[in-house]
Amino acid sequence: MNRQELEEFNQTFLSFINSYKALEKTQHFSSIDCTLSISEVHTVVDIAKNPDSNLLSLSIIQGISRSAVTQMITKLEKKELVEKQSSSNKKNEYKLVLTAKGKDVFKEHQFQQDYITNEILNVLNSYPSEAISYVESLMEEIKIIWESLPWL
């Protein structure tokens, strides 16, 4: 590969990365509540996947402080997506439960995720496994270069 081909490769690669970044920001669109942020949708998903969660367990799942989780749950309560129910285990502990609207957001998110996954699998399965291995190796080797730049 010469410099011109590298430049063309870089443009294609950059276009791919930019498309992914745009998808990250837009894939969590909710027709149920278009004001939801990515982190709000992820919190709804985490509660749906962990039905016995409370503020502490959710903070561990998400890797954020309990205070940050409390703020997020307050937002989701105002949007009528989550309710806090008294826990039978402890007096001051609340179980986090999705409302019907919260369950609809989760179902919509799962539909979107399943669609994206199936479409990407269809593309990947159209290539021989060796080709996928080459791409994975290429990505890993380039990542190593980026992470070991002497001026960083």
Phi and psi in radians as a Rosetta constraint file:
Dihedral C 1 N 2 CA 2 C 2 CIRCULARHARMONIC -1.740 0.35
Dihedral N 2 CA 2 C 2 N 3 CIRCULARHARMONIC 3.136 0.35
Dihedral C 2 N 3 CA 3 C 3 CIRCULARHARMONIC -1.086 0.35
Dihedral N 3 CA 3 C 3 N 4 CIRCULARHARMONIC -0.680 0.35
Dihedral C 3 N 4 CA 4 C 4 CIRCULARHARMONIC -1.124 0.35
Dihedral N 4 CA 4 C 4 N 5 CIRCULARHARMONIC -0.773 0.35
Dihedral C 4 N 5 CA 5 C 5 CIRCULARHARMONIC -1.137 0.35
Dihedral N 5 CA 5 C 5 N 6 CIRCULARHARMONIC -0.651 0.35
Dihedral C 5 N 6 CA 6 C 6 CIRCULARHARMONIC -1.098 0.35
Dihedral N 6 CA 6 C 6 N 7 CIRCULARHARMONIC -0.742 0.35
Dihedral C 6 N 7 CA 7 C 7 CIRCULARHARMONIC -1.054 0.35
Dihedral N 7 CA 7 C 7 N 8 CIRCULARHARMONIC -0.758 0.35
Dihedral C 7 N 8 CA 8 C 8 CIRCULARHARMONIC -1.134 0.35
Dihedral N 8 CA 8 C 8 N 9 CIRCULARHARMONIC -0.731 0.35
Dihedral C 8 N 9 CA 9 C 9 CIRCULARHARMONIC -1.060 0.35
Dihedral N 9 CA 9 C 9 N 10 CIRCULARHARMONIC -0.799 0.35
Dihedral C 9 N 10 CA 10 C 10 CIRCULARHARMONIC -1.053 0.35
Dihedral N 10 CA 10 C 10 N 11 CIRCULARHARMONIC -0.692 0.35
Dihedral C 10 N 11 CA 11 C 11 CIRCULARHARMONIC -1.120 0.35
Dihedral N 11 CA 11 C 11 N 12 CIRCULARHARMONIC -0.765 0.35
Dihedral C 11 N 12 CA 12 C 12 CIRCULARHARMONIC -1.120 0.35
Dihedral N 12 CA 12 C 12 N 13 CIRCULARHARMONIC -0.760 0.35
Dihedral C 12 N 13 CA 13 C 13 CIRCULARHARMONIC -1.129 0.35
Dihedral N 13 CA 13 C 13 N 14 CIRCULARHARMONIC -0.760 0.35
Dihedral C 13 N 14 CA 14 C 14 CIRCULARHARMONIC -1.100 0.35
Dihedral N 14 CA 14 C 14 N 15 CIRCULARHARMONIC -0.700 0.35
Dihedral C 14 N 15 CA 15 C 15 CIRCULARHARMONIC -1.070 0.35
Dihedral N 15 CA 15 C 15 N 16 CIRCULARHARMONIC -0.720 0.35
Dihedral C 15 N 16 CA 16 C 16 CIRCULARHARMONIC -1.074 0.35
Dihedral N 16 CA 16 C 16 N 17 CIRCULARHARMONIC -0.829 0.35
Dihedral C 16 N 17 CA 17 C 17 CIRCULARHARMONIC -1.103 0.35
Dihedral N 17 CA 17 C 17 N 18 CIRCULARHARMONIC -0.765 0.35
Dihedral C 17 N 18 CA 18 C 18 CIRCULARHARMONIC -1.115 0.35
Dihedral N 18 CA 18 C 18 N 19 CIRCULARHARMONIC -0.652 0.35
Dihedral C 18 N 19 CA 19 C 19 CIRCULARHARMONIC -1.113 0.35
Dihedral N 19 CA 19 C 19 N 20 CIRCULARHARMONIC -0.723 0.35
Dihedral C 19 N 20 CA 20 C 20 CIRCULARHARMONIC -1.136 0.35
Dihedral N 20 CA 20 C 20 N 21 CIRCULARHARMONIC -0.769 0.35
Dihedral C 20 N 21 CA 21 C 21 CIRCULARHARMONIC -1.052 0.35
Dihedral N 21 CA 21 C 21 N 22 CIRCULARHARMONIC -0.719 0.35
Dihedral C 21 N 22 CA 22 C 22 CIRCULARHARMONIC -1.124 0.35
Dihedral N 22 CA 22 C 22 N 23 CIRCULARHARMONIC -0.710 0.35
Dihedral C 22 N 23 CA 23 C 23 CIRCULARHARMONIC -1.092 0.35
Dihedral N 23 CA 23 C 23 N 24 CIRCULARHARMONIC -0.716 0.35
Dihedral C 23 N 24 CA 24 C 24 CIRCULARHARMONIC -0.949 0.35
Dihedral N 24 CA 24 C 24 N 25 CIRCULARHARMONIC -0.675 0.35
Dihedral C 24 N 25 CA 25 C 25 CIRCULARHARMONIC -1.445 0.35
Dihedral N 25 CA 25 C 25 N 26 CIRCULARHARMONIC -0.459 0.35
Dihedral C 25 N 26 CA 26 C 26 CIRCULARHARMONIC -1.892 0.35
Dihedral N 26 CA 26 C 26 N 27 CIRCULARHARMONIC -0.298 0.35
Dihedral C 26 N 27 CA 27 C 27 CIRCULARHARMONIC -1.158 0.35
Dihedral N 27 CA 27 C 27 N 28 CIRCULARHARMONIC -0.346 0.35
Dihedral C 27 N 28 CA 28 C 28 CIRCULARHARMONIC -1.631 0.35
Dihedral N 28 CA 28 C 28 N 29 CIRCULARHARMONIC 0.405 0.35
Dihedral C 28 N 29 CA 29 C 29 CIRCULARHARMONIC -1.067 0.35
Dihedral N 29 CA 29 C 29 N 30 CIRCULARHARMONIC 2.374 0.35
Dihedral C 29 N 30 CA 30 C 30 CIRCULARHARMONIC -2.128 0.35
Dihedral N 30 CA 30 C 30 N 31 CIRCULARHARMONIC 2.123 0.35
Dihedral C 30 N 31 CA 31 C 31 CIRCULARHARMONIC -1.264 0.35
Dihedral N 31 CA 31 C 31 N 32 CIRCULARHARMONIC -0.263 0.35
Dihedral C 31 N 32 CA 32 C 32 CIRCULARHARMONIC -1.374 0.35
Dihedral N 32 CA 32 C 32 N 33 CIRCULARHARMONIC -0.697 0.35
Dihedral C 32 N 33 CA 33 C 33 CIRCULARHARMONIC -2.627 0.35
Dihedral N 33 CA 33 C 33 N 34 CIRCULARHARMONIC 1.737 0.35
Dihedral C 33 N 34 CA 34 C 34 CIRCULARHARMONIC -1.282 0.35
Dihedral N 34 CA 34 C 34 N 35 CIRCULARHARMONIC -0.035 0.35
Dihedral C 34 N 35 CA 35 C 35 CIRCULARHARMONIC -1.580 0.35
Dihedral N 35 CA 35 C 35 N 36 CIRCULARHARMONIC -0.028 0.35
Dihedral C 35 N 36 CA 36 C 36 CIRCULARHARMONIC -1.208 0.35
Dihedral N 36 CA 36 C 36 N 37 CIRCULARHARMONIC 2.388 0.35
Dihedral C 36 N 37 CA 37 C 37 CIRCULARHARMONIC -1.534 0.35
Dihedral N 37 CA 37 C 37 N 38 CIRCULARHARMONIC 2.934 0.35
Dihedral C 37 N 38 CA 38 C 38 CIRCULARHARMONIC -1.019 0.35
Dihedral N 38 CA 38 C 38 N 39 CIRCULARHARMONIC -0.799 0.35
Dihedral C 38 N 39 CA 39 C 39 CIRCULARHARMONIC -1.177 0.35
Dihedral N 39 CA 39 C 39 N 40 CIRCULARHARMONIC -0.546 0.35
Dihedral C 39 N 40 CA 40 C 40 CIRCULARHARMONIC -1.174 0.35
Dihedral N 40 CA 40 C 40 N 41 CIRCULARHARMONIC -0.766 0.35
Dihedral C 40 N 41 CA 41 C 41 CIRCULARHARMONIC -1.090 0.35
Dihedral N 41 CA 41 C 41 N 42 CIRCULARHARMONIC -0.766 0.35
Dihedral C 41 N 42 CA 42 C 42 CIRCULARHARMONIC -1.093 0.35
Dihedral N 42 CA 42 C 42 N 43 CIRCULARHARMONIC -0.609 0.35
Dihedral C 42 N 43 CA 43 C 43 CIRCULARHARMONIC -1.183 0.35
Dihedral N 43 CA 43 C 43 N 44 CIRCULARHARMONIC -0.739 0.35
Dihedral C 43 N 44 CA 44 C 44 CIRCULARHARMONIC -1.017 0.35
Dihedral N 44 CA 44 C 44 N 45 CIRCULARHARMONIC -0.786 0.35
Dihedral C 44 N 45 CA 45 C 45 CIRCULARHARMONIC -1.090 0.35
Dihedral N 45 CA 45 C 45 N 46 CIRCULARHARMONIC -0.779 0.35
Dihedral C 45 N 46 CA 46 C 46 CIRCULARHARMONIC -1.084 0.35
Dihedral N 46 CA 46 C 46 N 47 CIRCULARHARMONIC -0.675 0.35
Dihedral C 46 N 47 CA 47 C 47 CIRCULARHARMONIC -1.182 0.35
Dihedral N 47 CA 47 C 47 N 48 CIRCULARHARMONIC -0.738 0.35
Dihedral C 47 N 48 CA 48 C 48 CIRCULARHARMONIC -1.085 0.35
Dihedral N 48 CA 48 C 48 N 49 CIRCULARHARMONIC -0.675 0.35
Dihedral C 48 N 49 CA 49 C 49 CIRCULARHARMONIC -1.418 0.35
Dihedral N 49 CA 49 C 49 N 50 CIRCULARHARMONIC -0.218 0.35
Dihedral C 49 N 50 CA 50 C 50 CIRCULARHARMONIC -2.303 0.35
Dihedral N 50 CA 50 C 50 N 51 CIRCULARHARMONIC 1.291 0.35
Dihedral C 50 N 51 CA 51 C 51 CIRCULARHARMONIC -1.098 0.35
Dihedral N 51 CA 51 C 51 N 52 CIRCULARHARMONIC -0.310 0.35
Dihedral C 51 N 52 CA 52 C 52 CIRCULARHARMONIC -1.759 0.35
Dihedral N 52 CA 52 C 52 N 53 CIRCULARHARMONIC 0.370 0.35
Dihedral C 52 N 53 CA 53 C 53 CIRCULARHARMONIC -1.321 0.35
Dihedral N 53 CA 53 C 53 N 54 CIRCULARHARMONIC 2.649 0.35
Dihedral C 53 N 54 CA 54 C 54 CIRCULARHARMONIC -2.233 0.35
Dihedral N 54 CA 54 C 54 N 55 CIRCULARHARMONIC -3.057 0.35
Dihedral C 54 N 55 CA 55 C 55 CIRCULARHARMONIC -1.044 0.35
Dihedral N 55 CA 55 C 55 N 56 CIRCULARHARMONIC -0.755 0.35
Dihedral C 55 N 56 CA 56 C 56 CIRCULARHARMONIC -1.163 0.35
Dihedral N 56 CA 56 C 56 N 57 CIRCULARHARMONIC -0.854 0.35
Dihedral C 56 N 57 CA 57 C 57 CIRCULARHARMONIC -1.121 0.35
Dihedral N 57 CA 57 C 57 N 58 CIRCULARHARMONIC -0.635 0.35
Dihedral C 57 N 58 CA 58 C 58 CIRCULARHARMONIC -1.164 0.35
Dihedral N 58 CA 58 C 58 N 59 CIRCULARHARMONIC -0.639 0.35
Dihedral C 58 N 59 CA 59 C 59 CIRCULARHARMONIC -1.126 0.35
Dihedral N 59 CA 59 C 59 N 60 CIRCULARHARMONIC -0.617 0.35
Dihedral C 59 N 60 CA 60 C 60 CIRCULARHARMONIC -1.222 0.35
Dihedral N 60 CA 60 C 60 N 61 CIRCULARHARMONIC -0.782 0.35
Dihedral C 60 N 61 CA 61 C 61 CIRCULARHARMONIC -1.029 0.35
Dihedral N 61 CA 61 C 61 N 62 CIRCULARHARMONIC -0.762 0.35
Dihedral C 61 N 62 CA 62 C 62 CIRCULARHARMONIC -1.537 0.35
Dihedral N 62 CA 62 C 62 N 63 CIRCULARHARMONIC -0.195 0.35
Dihedral C 62 N 63 CA 63 C 63 CIRCULARHARMONIC 1.208 0.35
Dihedral N 63 CA 63 C 63 N 64 CIRCULARHARMONIC 0.581 0.35
Dihedral C 63 N 64 CA 64 C 64 CIRCULARHARMONIC -2.259 0.35
Dihedral N 64 CA 64 C 64 N 65 CIRCULARHARMONIC 2.974 0.35
Dihedral C 64 N 65 CA 65 C 65 CIRCULARHARMONIC -1.230 0.35
Dihedral N 65 CA 65 C 65 N 66 CIRCULARHARMONIC 2.746 0.35
Dihedral C 65 N 66 CA 66 C 66 CIRCULARHARMONIC -1.098 0.35
Dihedral N 66 CA 66 C 66 N 67 CIRCULARHARMONIC -0.602 0.35
Dihedral C 66 N 67 CA 67 C 67 CIRCULARHARMONIC -1.079 0.35
Dihedral N 67 CA 67 C 67 N 68 CIRCULARHARMONIC -0.758 0.35
Dihedral C 67 N 68 CA 68 C 68 CIRCULARHARMONIC -1.123 0.35
Dihedral N 68 CA 68 C 68 N 69 CIRCULARHARMONIC -0.697 0.35
Dihedral C 68 N 69 CA 69 C 69 CIRCULARHARMONIC -1.124 0.35
Dihedral N 69 CA 69 C 69 N 70 CIRCULARHARMONIC -0.746 0.35
Dihedral C 69 N 70 CA 70 C 70 CIRCULARHARMONIC -1.028 0.35
Dihedral N 70 CA 70 C 70 N 71 CIRCULARHARMONIC -0.755 0.35
Dihedral C 70 N 71 CA 71 C 71 CIRCULARHARMONIC -1.097 0.35
Dihedral N 71 CA 71 C 71 N 72 CIRCULARHARMONIC -0.728 0.35
Dihedral C 71 N 72 CA 72 C 72 CIRCULARHARMONIC -1.136 0.35
Dihedral N 72 CA 72 C 72 N 73 CIRCULARHARMONIC -0.764 0.35
Dihedral C 72 N 73 CA 73 C 73 CIRCULARHARMONIC -1.120 0.35
Dihedral N 73 CA 73 C 73 N 74 CIRCULARHARMONIC -0.650 0.35
Dihedral C 73 N 74 CA 74 C 74 CIRCULARHARMONIC -1.053 0.35
Dihedral N 74 CA 74 C 74 N 75 CIRCULARHARMONIC -0.753 0.35
Dihedral C 74 N 75 CA 75 C 75 CIRCULARHARMONIC -1.083 0.35
Dihedral N 75 CA 75 C 75 N 76 CIRCULARHARMONIC -0.774 0.35
Dihedral C 75 N 76 CA 76 C 76 CIRCULARHARMONIC -1.218 0.35
Dihedral N 76 CA 76 C 76 N 77 CIRCULARHARMONIC -0.526 0.35
Dihedral C 76 N 77 CA 77 C 77 CIRCULARHARMONIC -1.166 0.35
Dihedral N 77 CA 77 C 77 N 78 CIRCULARHARMONIC -0.743 0.35
Dihedral C 77 N 78 CA 78 C 78 CIRCULARHARMONIC -1.092 0.35
Dihedral N 78 CA 78 C 78 N 79 CIRCULARHARMONIC -0.558 0.35
Dihedral C 78 N 79 CA 79 C 79 CIRCULARHARMONIC -1.510 0.35
Dihedral N 79 CA 79 C 79 N 80 CIRCULARHARMONIC 0.064 0.35
Dihedral C 79 N 80 CA 80 C 80 CIRCULARHARMONIC 1.036 0.35
Dihedral N 80 CA 80 C 80 N 81 CIRCULARHARMONIC 0.727 0.35
Dihedral C 80 N 81 CA 81 C 81 CIRCULARHARMONIC -1.853 0.35
Dihedral N 81 CA 81 C 81 N 82 CIRCULARHARMONIC -0.462 0.35
Dihedral C 81 N 82 CA 82 C 82 CIRCULARHARMONIC -2.375 0.35
Dihedral N 82 CA 82 C 82 N 83 CIRCULARHARMONIC 2.565 0.35
Dihedral C 82 N 83 CA 83 C 83 CIRCULARHARMONIC -2.205 0.35
Dihedral N 83 CA 83 C 83 N 84 CIRCULARHARMONIC 2.598 0.35
Dihedral C 83 N 84 CA 84 C 84 CIRCULARHARMONIC -1.749 0.35
Dihedral N 84 CA 84 C 84 N 85 CIRCULARHARMONIC 2.197 0.35
Dihedral C 84 N 85 CA 85 C 85 CIRCULARHARMONIC -2.004 0.35
Dihedral N 85 CA 85 C 85 N 86 CIRCULARHARMONIC 2.448 0.35
Dihedral C 85 N 86 CA 86 C 86 CIRCULARHARMONIC -1.017 0.35
Dihedral N 86 CA 86 C 86 N 87 CIRCULARHARMONIC 2.387 0.35
Dihedral C 86 N 87 CA 87 C 87 CIRCULARHARMONIC -1.548 0.35
Dihedral N 87 CA 87 C 87 N 88 CIRCULARHARMONIC 2.482 0.35
Dihedral C 87 N 88 CA 88 C 88 CIRCULARHARMONIC -1.343 0.35
Dihedral N 88 CA 88 C 88 N 89 CIRCULARHARMONIC -0.267 0.35
Dihedral C 88 N 89 CA 89 C 89 CIRCULARHARMONIC -1.321 0.35
Dihedral N 89 CA 89 C 89 N 90 CIRCULARHARMONIC -0.822 0.35
Dihedral C 89 N 90 CA 90 C 90 CIRCULARHARMONIC -2.361 0.35
Dihedral N 90 CA 90 C 90 N 91 CIRCULARHARMONIC 2.676 0.35
Dihedral C 90 N 91 CA 91 C 91 CIRCULARHARMONIC -1.127 0.35
Dihedral N 91 CA 91 C 91 N 92 CIRCULARHARMONIC -0.839 0.35
Dihedral C 91 N 92 CA 92 C 92 CIRCULARHARMONIC -1.745 0.35
Dihedral N 92 CA 92 C 92 N 93 CIRCULARHARMONIC 0.371 0.35
Dihedral C 92 N 93 CA 93 C 93 CIRCULARHARMONIC -1.889 0.35
Dihedral N 93 CA 93 C 93 N 94 CIRCULARHARMONIC 2.473 0.35
Dihedral C 93 N 94 CA 94 C 94 CIRCULARHARMONIC -2.108 0.35
Dihedral N 94 CA 94 C 94 N 95 CIRCULARHARMONIC 2.430 0.35
Dihedral C 94 N 95 CA 95 C 95 CIRCULARHARMONIC -1.569 0.35
Dihedral N 95 CA 95 C 95 N 96 CIRCULARHARMONIC 2.382 0.35
Dihedral C 95 N 96 CA 96 C 96 CIRCULARHARMONIC -1.609 0.35
Dihedral N 96 CA 96 C 96 N 97 CIRCULARHARMONIC 2.233 0.35
Dihedral C 96 N 97 CA 97 C 97 CIRCULARHARMONIC -2.300 0.35
Dihedral N 97 CA 97 C 97 N 98 CIRCULARHARMONIC 2.377 0.35
Dihedral C 97 N 98 CA 98 C 98 CIRCULARHARMONIC -1.339 0.35
Dihedral N 98 CA 98 C 98 N 99 CIRCULARHARMONIC 2.446 0.35
Dihedral C 98 N 99 CA 99 C 99 CIRCULARHARMONIC -1.371 0.35
Dihedral N 99 CA 99 C 99 N 100 CIRCULARHARMONIC 3.108 0.35
Dihedral C 99 N 100 CA 100 C 100 CIRCULARHARMONIC -1.036 0.35
Dihedral N 100 CA 100 C 100 N 101 CIRCULARHARMONIC -0.714 0.35
Dihedral C 100 N 101 CA 101 C 101 CIRCULARHARMONIC -1.132 0.35
Dihedral N 101 CA 101 C 101 N 102 CIRCULARHARMONIC -0.712 0.35
Dihedral C 101 N 102 CA 102 C 102 CIRCULARHARMONIC -1.088 0.35
Dihedral N 102 CA 102 C 102 N 103 CIRCULARHARMONIC -0.698 0.35
Dihedral C 102 N 103 CA 103 C 103 CIRCULARHARMONIC -1.140 0.35
Dihedral N 103 CA 103 C 103 N 104 CIRCULARHARMONIC -0.628 0.35
Dihedral C 103 N 104 CA 104 C 104 CIRCULARHARMONIC -1.140 0.35
Dihedral N 104 CA 104 C 104 N 105 CIRCULARHARMONIC -0.703 0.35
Dihedral C 104 N 105 CA 105 C 105 CIRCULARHARMONIC -1.088 0.35
Dihedral N 105 CA 105 C 105 N 106 CIRCULARHARMONIC -0.759 0.35
Dihedral C 105 N 106 CA 106 C 106 CIRCULARHARMONIC -1.079 0.35
Dihedral N 106 CA 106 C 106 N 107 CIRCULARHARMONIC -0.811 0.35
Dihedral C 106 N 107 CA 107 C 107 CIRCULARHARMONIC -1.061 0.35
Dihedral N 107 CA 107 C 107 N 108 CIRCULARHARMONIC -0.747 0.35
Dihedral C 107 N 108 CA 108 C 108 CIRCULARHARMONIC -1.106 0.35
Dihedral N 108 CA 108 C 108 N 109 CIRCULARHARMONIC -0.750 0.35
Dihedral C 108 N 109 CA 109 C 109 CIRCULARHARMONIC -1.077 0.35
Dihedral N 109 CA 109 C 109 N 110 CIRCULARHARMONIC -0.769 0.35
Dihedral C 109 N 110 CA 110 C 110 CIRCULARHARMONIC -1.099 0.35
Dihedral N 110 CA 110 C 110 N 111 CIRCULARHARMONIC -0.701 0.35
Dihedral C 110 N 111 CA 111 C 111 CIRCULARHARMONIC -1.038 0.35
Dihedral N 111 CA 111 C 111 N 112 CIRCULARHARMONIC -0.812 0.35
Dihedral C 111 N 112 CA 112 C 112 CIRCULARHARMONIC -1.092 0.35
Dihedral N 112 CA 112 C 112 N 113 CIRCULARHARMONIC -0.785 0.35
Dihedral C 112 N 113 CA 113 C 113 CIRCULARHARMONIC -1.096 0.35
Dihedral N 113 CA 113 C 113 N 114 CIRCULARHARMONIC -0.760 0.35
Dihedral C 113 N 114 CA 114 C 114 CIRCULARHARMONIC -1.096 0.35
Dihedral N 114 CA 114 C 114 N 115 CIRCULARHARMONIC -0.711 0.35
Dihedral C 114 N 115 CA 115 C 115 CIRCULARHARMONIC -1.074 0.35
Dihedral N 115 CA 115 C 115 N 116 CIRCULARHARMONIC -0.883 0.35
Dihedral C 115 N 116 CA 116 C 116 CIRCULARHARMONIC -1.056 0.35
Dihedral N 116 CA 116 C 116 N 117 CIRCULARHARMONIC -0.801 0.35
Dihedral C 116 N 117 CA 117 C 117 CIRCULARHARMONIC -1.044 0.35
Dihedral N 117 CA 117 C 117 N 118 CIRCULARHARMONIC -0.812 0.35
Dihedral C 117 N 118 CA 118 C 118 CIRCULARHARMONIC -1.135 0.35
Dihedral N 118 CA 118 C 118 N 119 CIRCULARHARMONIC -0.705 0.35
Dihedral C 118 N 119 CA 119 C 119 CIRCULARHARMONIC -1.136 0.35
Dihedral N 119 CA 119 C 119 N 120 CIRCULARHARMONIC -0.745 0.35
Dihedral C 119 N 120 CA 120 C 120 CIRCULARHARMONIC -1.188 0.35
Dihedral N 120 CA 120 C 120 N 121 CIRCULARHARMONIC -0.703 0.35
Dihedral C 120 N 121 CA 121 C 121 CIRCULARHARMONIC -1.065 0.35
Dihedral N 121 CA 121 C 121 N 122 CIRCULARHARMONIC -0.683 0.35
Dihedral C 121 N 122 CA 122 C 122 CIRCULARHARMONIC -1.043 0.35
Dihedral N 122 CA 122 C 122 N 123 CIRCULARHARMONIC -0.743 0.35
Dihedral C 122 N 123 CA 123 C 123 CIRCULARHARMONIC -1.160 0.35
Dihedral N 123 CA 123 C 123 N 124 CIRCULARHARMONIC -0.882 0.35
Dihedral C 123 N 124 CA 124 C 124 CIRCULARHARMONIC -1.083 0.35
Dihedral N 124 CA 124 C 124 N 125 CIRCULARHARMONIC -0.661 0.35
Dihedral C 124 N 125 CA 125 C 125 CIRCULARHARMONIC -1.259 0.35
Dihedral N 125 CA 125 C 125 N 126 CIRCULARHARMONIC -0.184 0.35
Dihedral C 125 N 126 CA 126 C 126 CIRCULARHARMONIC -1.467 0.35
Dihedral N 126 CA 126 C 126 N 127 CIRCULARHARMONIC -0.085 0.35
Dihedral C 126 N 127 CA 127 C 127 CIRCULARHARMONIC -1.931 0.35
Dihedral N 127 CA 127 C 127 N 128 CIRCULARHARMONIC 2.610 0.35
Dihedral C 127 N 128 CA 128 C 128 CIRCULARHARMONIC -1.124 0.35
Dihedral N 128 CA 128 C 128 N 129 CIRCULARHARMONIC 2.609 0.35
Dihedral C 128 N 129 CA 129 C 129 CIRCULARHARMONIC -1.037 0.35
Dihedral N 129 CA 129 C 129 N 130 CIRCULARHARMONIC -0.511 0.35
Dihedral C 129 N 130 CA 130 C 130 CIRCULARHARMONIC -1.121 0.35
Dihedral N 130 CA 130 C 130 N 131 CIRCULARHARMONIC -0.654 0.35
Dihedral C 130 N 131 CA 131 C 131 CIRCULARHARMONIC -1.127 0.35
Dihedral N 131 CA 131 C 131 N 132 CIRCULARHARMONIC -0.724 0.35
Dihedral C 131 N 132 CA 132 C 132 CIRCULARHARMONIC -1.117 0.35
Dihedral N 132 CA 132 C 132 N 133 CIRCULARHARMONIC -0.719 0.35
Dihedral C 132 N 133 CA 133 C 133 CIRCULARHARMONIC -1.078 0.35
Dihedral N 133 CA 133 C 133 N 134 CIRCULARHARMONIC -0.701 0.35
Dihedral C 133 N 134 CA 134 C 134 CIRCULARHARMONIC -1.085 0.35
Dihedral N 134 CA 134 C 134 N 135 CIRCULARHARMONIC -0.763 0.35
Dihedral C 134 N 135 CA 135 C 135 CIRCULARHARMONIC -1.126 0.35
Dihedral N 135 CA 135 C 135 N 136 CIRCULARHARMONIC -0.747 0.35
Dihedral C 135 N 136 CA 136 C 136 CIRCULARHARMONIC -1.073 0.35
Dihedral N 136 CA 136 C 136 N 137 CIRCULARHARMONIC -0.754 0.35
Dihedral C 136 N 137 CA 137 C 137 CIRCULARHARMONIC -1.117 0.35
Dihedral N 137 CA 137 C 137 N 138 CIRCULARHARMONIC -0.751 0.35
Dihedral C 137 N 138 CA 138 C 138 CIRCULARHARMONIC -1.034 0.35
Dihedral N 138 CA 138 C 138 N 139 CIRCULARHARMONIC -0.833 0.35
Dihedral C 138 N 139 CA 139 C 139 CIRCULARHARMONIC -1.067 0.35
Dihedral N 139 CA 139 C 139 N 140 CIRCULARHARMONIC -0.746 0.35
Dihedral C 139 N 140 CA 140 C 140 CIRCULARHARMONIC -1.129 0.35
Dihedral N 140 CA 140 C 140 N 141 CIRCULARHARMONIC -0.747 0.35
Dihedral C 140 N 141 CA 141 C 141 CIRCULARHARMONIC -1.161 0.35
Dihedral N 141 CA 141 C 141 N 142 CIRCULARHARMONIC -0.702 0.35
Dihedral C 141 N 142 CA 142 C 142 CIRCULARHARMONIC -1.176 0.35
Dihedral N 142 CA 142 C 142 N 143 CIRCULARHARMONIC -0.684 0.35
Dihedral C 142 N 143 CA 143 C 143 CIRCULARHARMONIC -1.040 0.35
Dihedral N 143 CA 143 C 143 N 144 CIRCULARHARMONIC -0.725 0.35
Dihedral C 143 N 144 CA 144 C 144 CIRCULARHARMONIC -1.070 0.35
Dihedral N 144 CA 144 C 144 N 145 CIRCULARHARMONIC -0.734 0.35
Dihedral C 144 N 145 CA 145 C 145 CIRCULARHARMONIC -1.068 0.35
Dihedral N 145 CA 145 C 145 N 146 CIRCULARHARMONIC -0.841 0.35
Dihedral C 145 N 146 CA 146 C 146 CIRCULARHARMONIC -1.049 0.35
Dihedral N 146 CA 146 C 146 N 147 CIRCULARHARMONIC -0.681 0.35
Dihedral C 146 N 147 CA 147 C 147 CIRCULARHARMONIC -1.397 0.35
Dihedral N 147 CA 147 C 147 N 148 CIRCULARHARMONIC -0.191 0.35
Dihedral C 147 N 148 CA 148 C 148 CIRCULARHARMONIC -2.093 0.35
Dihedral N 148 CA 148 C 148 N 149 CIRCULARHARMONIC 0.415 0.35
Dihedral C 148 N 149 CA 149 C 149 CIRCULARHARMONIC -1.067 0.35
Dihedral N 149 CA 149 C 149 N 150 CIRCULARHARMONIC 2.298 0.35
Dihedral C 149 N 150 CA 150 C 150 CIRCULARHARMONIC -1.138 0.35
Dihedral N 150 CA 150 C 150 N 151 CIRCULARHARMONIC -0.369 0.35
Dihedral C 150 N 151 CA 151 C 151 CIRCULARHARMONIC -1.634 0.35
Dihedral N 151 CA 151 C 151 N 152 CIRCULARHARMONIC 0.023 0.35
